[in-house]
Amino acid sequence: SVEAMRATLNPRSLRKRAQIESFFAALQLLAPPPGTRVVDFGAGSGNLVLPLAHLLPHLHFVAIDLKKHAITILEQRVEESGLVNVRADECYIEAFEEPFGVALGLHVCGPASNAVIQKASANAAAFLVSPCCIGKLTPQTSLGNFMEGEYPLSGWLRNTLQDEMAALIAST
């Protein structure tokens, strides 16, 4: 049974499963129309994009990562799964130039979270981002160049928080 299988999973596996389920639930709420391109930035070997592609076959997924080895593993996993709605590309977040409707970023480290949000904003796309445990809101890109603009990136958050509170949140 499913319950018996869950009982054998370690706490880390359960957290990872919950993260995937949360992204799935959020995508269902967004309800992107069939054929929408969904980009998983920092996809690694596909632990997020593969279950989502299976559960949402009407969407087209692009998984990008800057690590060639991760993309090689992901491409093998896509082939073995038989999924036809997933493509993998090796590139930096900032270098991805195709139009898309939804940006995903699960465990995108530090400044890469900002890059995903900026890329989504430039495409007028929805975004679902959950930074890694060491993620910080910083004025740099994943390429290491300082970006122009104010922080936090969200105007609402920037106007709501005082500088000291924003700095505290960004450092945790």
C-alpha positions in Angstrom: 0.0 0.0 0.0 1.0 3.6 -0.4 1.0 4.0 3.4 3.3 1.1 3.9 5.7 2.6 1.3 5.6 6.0 2.9 6.6 4.4 6.2 9.8 3.2 4.7 10.9 6.6 3.4 13.4 8.6 5.4 12.5 12.2 6.5 14.6 13.8 3.7 12.6 11.8 1.1 9.4 12.8 2.7 10.4 16.5 2.5 11.4 16.2 -1.1 8.1 14.5 -2.0 6.2 17.3 -0.2 8.1 19.9 -2.2 7.1 18.2 -5.5 3.5 17.8 -4.3 3.5 21.6 -3.4 4.8 22.6 -6.8 2.2 20.3 -8.5 -0.6 21.8 -6.4 0.6 25.4 -7.3 0.7 24.5 -11.0 -2.8 23.1 -10.8 -4.0 26.4 -9.2 -2.2 28.4 -11.9 -4.0 26.2 -14.5 -1.8 27.0 -17.5 -3.5 26.2 -20.8 -2.5 23.1 -22.7 0.8 23.5 -24.6 2.2 26.1 -22.1 6.0 25.9 -21.9 7.1 25.4 -18.3 10.8 25.9 -17.6 12.5 24.2 -14.6 15.5 26.4 -14.0 18.3 24.5 -12.1 16.6 21.2 -12.9 19.5 19.0 -12.0 18.8 15.4 -12.9 15.0 16.0 -13.0 13.7 15.2 -9.6 11.0 17.9 -9.9 10.4 18.1 -13.7 9.9 14.4 -14.3 7.0 13.8 -11.9 5.4 17.1 -13.0 5.7 16.1 -16.7 4.1 12.8 -15.9 1.2 14.3 -13.9 0.7 17.2 -16.4 1.1 15.7 -19.9 -0.7 18.6 -21.5 2.2 21.0 -20.7 5.6 21.2 -22.3 8.6 21.1 -19.9 12.1 22.4 -20.5 14.6 21.5 -17.9 17.8 23.6 -17.8 20.9 23.2 -15.7 24.4 24.5 -16.1 25.9 21.1 -15.2 26.5 18.8 -18.2 26.6 15.7 -16.1 23.1 16.5 -14.6 21.7 17.1 -18.0 23.1 13.8 -19.3 21.4 11.9 -16.4 18.2 13.8 -17.0 18.1 13.0 -20.7 18.7 9.3 -19.9 15.8 9.4 -17.3 13.5 11.1 -19.8 14.3 8.5 -22.4 13.7 5.6 -19.9 10.4 7.1 -18.8 9.0 7.5 -22.2 7.9 11.1 -21.5 7.5 13.1 -24.7 6.8 16.5 -23.0 10.3 17.1 -21.5 13.4 18.5 -23.1 16.7 19.2 -21.3 19.2 21.9 -22.1 22.5 22.8 -20.6 22.8 26.6 -20.1 22.8 29.3 -17.6 19.5 30.8 -16.4 20.4 34.2 -17.9 21.2 32.5 -21.3 17.8 30.9 -21.8 16.0 32.9 -24.4 12.9 31.0 -25.4 9.4 32.3 -24.5 7.6 30.5 -21.7 4.6 30.7 -19.5 5.7 29.4 -16.1 9.1 29.4 -14.4 10.0 26.8 -11.8 13.0 27.0 -9.4 13.3 24.5 -6.6 16.5 24.7 -4.6 18.0 27.2 -7.0 21.0 28.5 -4.9 21.4 32.1 -3.8 21.4 34.6 -6.6 20.0 32.1 -9.1 16.6 32.5 -7.4 16.7 36.2 -8.3 17.7 35.3 -11.9 14.7 33.0 -12.2 12.3 35.7 -11.0 13.8 38.2 -13.3 13.7 35.8 -16.3 10.0 35.1 -15.5 9.3 38.9 -15.2 10.9 39.5 -18.5 8.6 36.9 -20.1 5.5 38.1 -18.2 5.4 34.5 -16.9 4.2 33.1 -13.6 6.9 31.7 -11.3 7.2 29.2 -8.5 10.5 29.5 -6.6 11.7 27.9 -3.5 15.3 28.7 -2.8 17.7 26.2 -1.2 18.5 26.3 2.5 21.6 28.4 1.8 19.7 30.7 -0.6 20.0 34.4 0.1 18.5 37.5 -1.6 21.6 39.2 -3.1 22.3 41.7 -5.8 24.1 39.3 -8.1 23.3 37.0 -10.9 24.3 33.3 -11.0 27.1 34.4 -13.3 28.5 36.5 -10.4 27.9 39.9 -11.9 26.2 42.5 -9.9 22.7 43.4 -11.1 21.1 46.9 -11.3 18.0 47.6 -9.3 16.6 47.6 -5.8 16.2 44.7 -3.4 14.2 42.8 -2.5 13.1 42.4 -6.1 9.4 42.5 -5.2 8.2 46.1 -5.1 5.5 45.1 -2.6 8.0 43.5 -0.3 10.4 46.4 -0.7 7.7 48.9 0.2 6.3 46.8 3.1 9.6 46.0 4.9 11.9 48.3 6.6 15.6 48.0 5.5 16.6 46.2 8.7 13.9 43.6 8.4 14.6 43.0 4.7 18.3 42.6 5.5 17.4 40.1 8.2 15.2 38.0 5.9 17.8 38.1 3.1 20.5 36.8 5.4 18.5 33.8 6.7 
